[in-house]
Amino acid sequence: MLWQSVLSGLQSLLGGITQLTLAHLVMILVGCLLLYLGIQRGIEPLLFVPIGFGAILVNIPLAALMEEGGFLRTLYNMGIITELFPILIFIGIGAMTDFGPLLENPKILLLGAAGQFGIFLTLLLALALGYSPLESLAIGIIGACDGPTAIYVTSNYAPHLLGSVSVAAYSYMSLVPIIQPPIMRFLTTDRERKISMHSVRKSVSRNTRVLFPILVTLFTALVAPMGVPLMGALMLGNLMKESGCVERLANTSANEIANIVTLLLGLTIGATMEASQFLNVRTLGIFALGFIAITLDTAMGVLFGKLMCFASGGTINPLIGAAGISAFPMSARVVQVVGLQYNKKSHLLMHAMGANTGGQIGSVMAAAIMLSVVRGLGLR
Amino acid sequence: MNEPWIFGWTLTIIGMGGTLASLWVLSLLIGLLKKLFPYDGEQAQRGR
């Protein structure tokens, strides 16, 4: 009697080992790899550390953390299903972003649009590879180079792809300094890369800075109302920053709220990386398509930059088109570094920052239009 | 052309065109905003 009781007690202790499968082990290793990239390599540590740990936690057999009542499931229901986490992150991003360089030269906003074209071209590629329309949307949005937007759209249309889409988006965003320069060099001539742009002069009044977020929100509400949660949150953060009268709220949004939500968001993304959902050929396809999306974004941005260069009589350096993606401020820095390699007197940083913040607005606008069109087509 | 492709091309055309057109209009509105509220360097310095 006693022996039987001891034996069943031991069995329950060893349950975790007996239930462990090769797929669980592989996913635990994937989690460890993300931790390694974050901790040792410094690649997006704020996200890869909680995502990696979440991936490990969710693949421990019998822990049931993603079952109803498990703490990861509770977080997931609370922040991803309700879309609350990406929206809160956007308030923080808005409070951190200085749209000044964009307001100095509003034409540059067009580069932020061209930098989103990769989203739609990748959507077509995903369809060609046999992904469903809504899955293709979620895959295409990796090209937004904007983590919260990718998470928002994916949780709306293909929540089962959330882990792979998010990890792909953040991985490629961190690889922007490696991915972009060869494309920029390939698509521009030596003469174009040497173009010096006039320095950005201060020409934006406080009123313009304060009214800008209100204008963008109202405009989005008219054009693509489904995107108002994203754009509204981004612009609320920016309004708090620019108004200067709610410094405490702006600081809290940019620091405490952004940090807490980043932790919870990362953990819940990791929690979606269960072996049964993540380990398949389709995940590899998502990673490949994500890479293509960011490559196409960069290419389209640079090509549009060339068009603007031609239209402006050679006063715009097409390299700044590469900053039309939303990976802020990394791609702007890449543009500055590449520009300096060809012309030591060329200081493209502020122009590239303008294009980069334009890319931030462009990615949200593209997602907003996507959400509204899908709604209009009756798919969601 | 089957349904997924109609969906894909619709979204691509409206998405690319819509994003470009929206941001172009937005850039014009920002220009208008700058004209309505021009930068006054002296005032900004006084504010400081």
HADDOCK unambig.tbl for C-alpha pairs under 7 A between the chains (distance, minus, plus):
assign (segid A and resid 103 and name CA) (segid B and resid 30 and name CA) 6.96 0.50 0.50
assign (segid A and resid 106 and name CA) (segid B and resid 27 and name CA) 4.90 0.50 0.50
assign (segid A and resid 106 and name CA) (segid B and resid 30 and name CA) 6.47 0.50 0.50
assign (segid A and resid 106 and name CA) (segid B and resid 31 and name CA) 6.65 0.50 0.50
assign (segid A and resid 107 and name CA) (segid B and resid 27 and name CA) 5.82 0.50 0.50
assign (segid A and resid 109 and name CA) (segid B and resid 23 and name CA) 6.18 0.50 0.50
assign (segid A and resid 109 and name CA) (segid B and resid 27 and name CA) 6.31 0.50 0.50
assign (segid A and resid 110 and name CA) (segid B and resid 20 and name CA) 6.45 0.50 0.50
assign (segid A and resid 110 and name CA) (segid B and resid 23 and name CA) 6.07 0.50 0.50
assign (segid A and resid 110 and name CA) (segid B and resid 24 and name CA) 6.08 0.50 0.50
assign (segid A and resid 113 and name CA) (segid B and resid 19 and name CA) 5.73 0.50 0.50
assign (segid A and resid 113 and name CA) (segid B and resid 20 and name CA) 5.11 0.50 0.50
assign (segid A and resid 113 and name CA) (segid B and resid 23 and name CA) 6.56 0.50 0.50
assign (segid A and resid 114 and name CA) (segid B and resid 20 and name CA) 6.95 0.50 0.50
assign (segid A and resid 117 and name CA) (segid B and resid 16 and name CA) 5.92 0.50 0.50
assign (segid A and resid 120 and name CA) (segid B and resid 12 and name CA) 4.99 0.50 0.50
assign (segid A and resid 120 and name CA) (segid B and resid 15 and name CA) 7.00 0.50 0.50
assign (segid A and resid 123 and name CA) (segid B and resid 8 and name CA) 6.80 0.50 0.50
assign (segid A and resid 124 and name CA) (segid B and resid 8 and name CA) 5.79 0.50 0.50
assign (segid A and resid 133 and name CA) (segid B and resid 4 and name CA) 5.87 0.50 0.50
assign (segid A and resid 203 and name CA) (segid B and resid 39 and name CA) 5.22 0.50 0.50
assign (segid A and resid 204 and name CA) (segid B and resid 34 and name CA) 6.67 0.50 0.50
assign (segid A and resid 204 and name CA) (segid B and resid 38 and name CA) 6.89 0.50 0.50
assign (segid A and resid 204 and name CA) (segid B and resid 39 and name CA) 5.14 0.50 0.50
assign (segid A and resid 205 and name CA) (segid B and resid 37 and name CA) 6.41 0.50 0.50
assign (segid A and resid 205 and name CA) (segid B and resid 38 and name CA) 5.96 0.50 0.50
assign (segid A and resid 205 and name CA) (segid B and resid 39 and name CA) 4.23 0.50 0.50
assign (segid A and resid 205 and name CA) (segid B and resid 40 and name CA) 6.74 0.50 0.50
assign (segid A and resid 207 and name CA) (segid B and resid 37 and name CA) 6.33 0.50 0.50
assign (segid A and resid 208 and name CA) (segid B and resid 33 and name CA) 6.01 0.50 0.50
assign (segid A and resid 208 and name CA) (segid B and resid 34 and name CA) 6.10 0.50 0.50
assign (segid A and resid 208 and name CA) (segid B and resid 37 and name CA) 6.19 0.50 0.50
assign (segid A and resid 362 and name CA) (segid B and resid 19 and name CA) 6.84 0.50 0.50
assign (segid A and resid 365 and name CA) (segid B and resid 19 and name CA) 6.23 0.50 0.50
assign (segid A and resid 366 and name CA) (segid B and resid 15 and name CA) 6.28 0.50 0.50
assign (segid A and resid 366 and name CA) (segid B and resid 19 and name CA) 5.48 0.50 0.50
assign (segid A and resid 369 and name CA) (segid B and resid 15 and name CA) 6.13 0.50 0.50
assign (segid A and resid 370 and name CA) (segid B and resid 11 and name CA) 6.85 0.50 0.50
assign (segid A and resid 370 and name CA) (segid B and resid 15 and name CA) 6.30 0.50 0.50
assign (segid A and resid 373 and name CA) (segid B and resid 11 and name CA) 6.94 0.50 0.50
